[in-house]
Amino acid sequence: MDEKALREQEEVIQLLIESYNEVDILSASRKLGIDPSGFYANGITIAKLANDFVIRVYQLGKNKELNDYIARERIGIDSKINISNKSAEKFSLLLNSFLDNLSDIDGEDFAESDLFDPIEFEDKMRNRAKLSEDVIRQGITLKPDIVVLRRKANALDYEKYSKLIQKLAKFYLYIICEKFPRDKCSANERFAELRKALLRFIPDNLYDKDDEIEEYIDGIIFDTISKCLIFND
């Protein structure tokens, strides 16, 4: 590998270390069709995970695909959500309130065999989750913004997001789907009930201080959908 390629590889590794967590990297690997068993092990540090993943990507000649994937994940100019550091701090407070309310739910990750292979986000919402077109459009708009907010929160030392979406997946599966069975209620109805449940978790003082709070909630739900943890009907 020439010097330029090595430098590009190091830049990608550093970007993943700074901006991605374990869930993000594993999700990227599945999007690229790369078996995580070739670079992942339980307890691995983010630095080593990022390094080993990128090396594997280059070994397979999929570096352009990874760069394209990262570019798609980055936010465009027309952001719907304020993504300043102050917003990231408020977002962290919101995530903490959710974790407090979901404290009785097991925080262990779903076993790897229980995760569905990621598919394109829009196709997942339309053809598997069977969500309506207005919800799909909202998801496409909000999901990139919430990813950036999550990464900003991580940069501010908030590292519990991956635990939250695992708990949210279990809350959806064992609470929402039990009360609103999939054979009796539409995906839109379950989406609305999940949203209402999360709204009830928000402290009044936090709700009053942030007029974007409902968009944060929608974005978290869409981000969890995109990782194929919920609405896998």
Buried (B, 14 or more C-beta within 10 A) or exposed (E): EEEEEEEBBEEBBBEBBEBBBBBBBBBBBBBBEBEBEEBBEEEBEBEBBBBBBBBBBBEBEBBEBBEEBBEEBEBEEEBBBBBEEEBBBBBBBBBBBBBEBBEEBEBEBEEEEEBEEBBEBBEBBBEBBEBBEEBBEBBEBBBBBBBBBBBBBBEEEBEBBBBBBBBBBBBBBEBBBEEBEBEEBBBBEBBBBBBEBBEEBBBEEBBEEBEBBBBBBBBBBBBBBBBBBBBBE
